[in-house]
Amino acid sequence: MAFPRPRFGKEYRLRVRVFYHDKCFDGASSAALFSRFYRERIRNDVQFEFTGLLHRAGALFDEKQFDGEENAIVDFKYSSSPKITWWFDHHESAFLSPEDAAHFEQDQGNRKFYDPDFKSCTSFIAMIAEQRFGFNAASVADLVHWTDIIDGALYEDAKTAVEMKAPAMKLTMVIESAPDSNFVPQLIPLLASKSLAEILEAPFVAPLLPPLLKRHELSIGILKERTECKDATIFFDVTDQELEGYNKFVPYYLHPESIYSVGLSKSSFRVKVSVGSNPWAPSEPTVNLAKVCERWGGGGHARVGAISFDVTQHEEARRAAFEIVNELRASVRAKAG
């Protein structure tokens, strides 16, 4: 796609707006890798602007925001808007409707890519950029390695996932608890160019870590009190706590006998039902959690998903959570019996 260049005045820089899954390590890393790939292999006279997207009740996209000369979406659902020129995703629930899926299948632009078999969207972008556009992915190997571990829950055990010793895990905690909407866009260029350990030492990052680590320790205690495990399925409700960004592996650390977990949490704009499966479960999960969450407009992967309700729909969220808990417990009993 060619864009006109002005003949006079300031040097022209193409505006590329990159939309990414907000408050997510893989989302931020995907935006970082895409921007580096784009600058190195597509064109370098470019100005990137980063905008986070969150799953919420109602419309996910505001087309007024698609104001770049190019607009990219990474690690988030598909938009059929003609203003979206690039798209990468790896979630099983990538399409809001059959029409969106058909629109993607008919696209011939070689700029939109989808593969739910990848552990992280970052590793998917790295593969596409390398194989189709000649990008040198060796420069981002460590970032790709850690997004696969974090988004794919490839930790050795629950203890490792909860101790959060690695720089990538600390950064994940910071990103998931981002203090304002400008924080992650400020972080993304660093993810594209610096080591994860160096980023932790950045002046706008380092002061956030001590209180977040303390909060993490407190959250373990709260979840210990709130989690109930029956028929290998955990349920907990922390909607009265400021804990939406809790470490999702804590329930499995507390209940290693579990297979599934269902949790309710609340933020300023949504009530969230989180549905997951224990990566270290004593027996293999059999229920596709993305399909379960899709019944309420949510989605995710086969082994982890979520549903967002409006902040005023607390009771609806609770009913959905209880229905899912009962369904998962019944599936465990049926498998055991």
Phi, psi and omega in degrees: 000124182258145179235145181291148176247135177292146183273340183229172176082204184295154178300133183283134175231126180293131177272118177243117177263127181249118176264134185220159176294112186283160180054039184216128180300316179294323178298312179295319180293323177298317178296320180295313182293318179300314182295322178292316178301314183299315182295324184276329188243342181256300173194149185256349178271073190221147175244116181269141173231129188250133182228124180278145177239140179235146173289128181210164176294141179090201184294134180273335186239143171245105187298341176297336179283344180281064189252008177281163172289333163230145178230128182239145172240128178232139176060036181207168186300160183284143171238132180274005180302135177295348179280344178276117185255341177226145176206133174226132174205159180226007180281142178298323179265064186272341187244133181286338183205161174301329179295320177296318179298318179294321178300317178297315182298329182274351183291132181245016188277350182056036179228002181232127190223144183212132174203106182285358180277350181278140180294323180225154175290329179300313180293327178294314178299318180301316180295312180298315182298322181287311187283326185258337185235003176074021179288142177272098184284351179299332182291342182238023185300319182292320178297316179298316180304314185281330175292324176296318180295313186286312182284333179265003181051050183263027177292154180299319179201174182296326180300315179298318182293329184272330181292330174055050182278327185288146178306322181297323181288324176294319178295323177301316179297318180295315182296317182291340179247027185312128186291334179203173185289346180270348187294306184294317175304329177287330182280326188305313179300329178290321178300332181278348189224343184238163176288157181296324178295320178296321182296323179299336181270357180299142185303330181269357180253311188308315182295342182282337189293309184305311179295329179289322178294322176295317178298321178300316179297319179294323182294327177299317178296318179296314181292330176298323179284327190266337186280136175235128180246118178220136184050045176059020180234122181273142169228140174207154181228113178239031182293343177269004180241156175272076189228023183299330181268027181295157176290117188290352180267350181302316179303323180284329175296320180283331183228076182296344179281354186283157172247318183235162171217145175227123183230145176251129176220168186220142174231191183290339187236357182202160164252128188246132171257113179261130181235123184219172175232147184287116180298341182244030185299147179294338173219156188292131173297143182241345183270132176281106187287332176298317180295322177299312184291331180298335181295337177249019179086006178265207180168200181144228179243173179299330185254354178203137180207181180199159177227135177251127174248153175302151184299340178273356186255045182300314183293322177297320178295318179298318180297318178297317180299315180295322179296319180292317178303312181297321179295317182291319178295322177295322179294323178293317179297318181296321179292323181286328185273000000 
